[in-house]
Amino acid sequence: MSQNSRREFESLAAAAERTGLSIKTLRRRISNGTLAAYRSGPRILRVDPNDVDNMMVRLPTR
């Protein structure tokens, strides 16, 4: 990562809306280690949009 690039984060609500998943599903993925989360203070969780996107796996076509 270069010095000029900034990491982007989004809330669970934003990630859920963007992907069509529920916040509860994202929390389960965080809990089981499938999705990394970042805490800012005692209550705020954020996720990296790239991590959320990488969690989604394309199914092979027939």
Secondary structure by P-SEA (a helix, b strand, c coil): ccccbbbbbbcaaaaaaaccccaaaaaaaaaaccbbbbbccccbbbbcaaaaaaaccccccc
